[in-house]
Amino acid sequence: SIGSDHGGLELKNSLVKSLEAAGFEVSDKGCFTKDSVDYPDYAKTVCADVVSGAVDFGVSVCTTGIGMSIAANKIRGIRAALCLYLDSAEFSRRHNNANVCCLGAKYLTEASALEIVEKFAATDFDGGRHERRVAKFTEFENA
């Protein structure tokens, strides 16, 4: 599941095409025009797909990725990570069991964004000592 606000629209559209070409099944949740929209609405829609289990992971794009990551992390069951580097995509999955990859269109090229999402998708949670830590911040949802 992928979504963006107007600031992330062009990068999102590029990612949809590239991911589909790479064999991913993509559910594009919008936005679909350059008209100003509110990023939390699109973060919520992508995250609903993730929480329901309809998709394996989500991708949310805005200008910096910060707003999307904040909005997404307000939703129970979501572990969204701002991924501006390949390394952050890998370790957000390996150590934090992230399930939403947030991207900043201002900082990423189409090629680097695709590489980050592909790394995010291909990386599994390490478990082990990280399970204890993930369980702790998951408990925060019930506080």
Disulfide bonds with the S-S distance in Angstrom:
none
